[in-house]
């Protein structure tokens, strides 16, 4: 009996960019519409628990998000990102507003969510900074799923290499982030980058490999051109006329999703510009003037009036004739 050779599957074939499931699933529509993304900076991605929101500051944010989800004016996602690169634990980055709130403490969380995320007020209890340039968040949550743990760091390394060779180190920030959904699509990443008009929108990509990184920089970030074959969808507001329902956000917490509400009036579709910018609006069309039917109605009305006028004229003539006849006889 021939001896069967034991072939060991490599880590890259099992968890990395050569695994069999690559490019097997459809990426289209794997990200639903939402209007705001909050990233909480917390420790190194290498130290995160499988559910990073189960401890410390992420836990407090997750609880506050769940408690106030019905009060958010736009659907909001919460994701944890690694510190470093100018950020420290407790820093909060918000897109598309492009704002950094510095060093939120445990005791600040409820007031921060209330003031900033619910009421849209400026945060006066801490330091606020405007962000600039482009941000790339790469899912590297290895303790949650090894595919992200293998693919994420490799992608970040390639991004840093390509950014450095192009002299863009001060313009593009690459950060690891926690689970954003769809482990089977690893490498997963989100790009927040301004388009030609300065508008920001987050675009999600899946099945990204190190070979795709140059195109991410040269095509998406530099030109605002979406790489369609890797596109999962983008941050965008839902059209008006949709109501809320509960949705699990990354890391198992709850936010708000919206589902269509039947409306009798017409609502316009959703158009998308370069770099994932959306201009979804409800549109009420101008009343359509059906000239043919109006004109026909006018003619019908006119014909009716003419008939009545004609009848009245005939009656008057007949009355005059009868009166004249009576007059002749009496004469």
Secondary structure, DSSP 8 states (H G I E B T S, - for coil): ----------HHHHTSTT-TTTTTS--TT-S--BSEEEEEE-S-GGG--SSGGGSHHHHHHHHHHHHHGGG-SS-EEEEEE--BTTB-TT-EEEETTTEEE----GGGHHHHIIIIIIS-----SS-EEE--SEEEEEE--TTT-HHHHHHHHHHHHHHHHHHHHTT-TTTEEEEEE---S-GGG-S-EEEEEE-TT--EEEEEE-S--GGGHHHIIIIIIHH----GGGEEEE-B---SSEEEEEEEETTTEEEEEEEE---SS------B-GGG-B------------HHHHHHHHHHHHHHHHHHHHHHHHHHHHHHHHHHHHHHHH-
